[in-house]
Amino acid sequence: QLLLEIQKKLKELEVLPVVVDRNPTVYGTNISQEYCMKIACMLVPQFLQPSEVLFLEGEVPRELIFLDQGAISFSRGIMQDGRKVEQLIRYVRADRKEDPTLLGGVA
């Protein structure tokens, strides 16, 4: 009975696809449903505005961030021809299955 409730809750929260399946280097491929449920209970949705900064280069993130919808870019400011410009480092889209959804580990 408890296992069925856990499976239902995981499906409702869509934790497996967003957190586990897209980040096998972090969680492996054989994560227990109980552990996944613990992760699910700790998730807090955040809605971000375009160009909102999550963390700065070299900063140690204080939380794990998982991308569920939309896209995010990682860039750094560099000097080019005497002016500061943004250099794109990486672009991650939630709908692209090959992209990991864990963002906090990138800094």
Secondary structure, 3 states (H helix, E strand, C coil): CHHHHHHHHHHHHCHHHHHHHCCHHHHCCCCCHHHHHHHHHHCCCCCCCCCCCCCCCCCCCCCCCECCCCEEEEEEEEEECCEEEEEEEEEEECCCCCCCCECCCCC
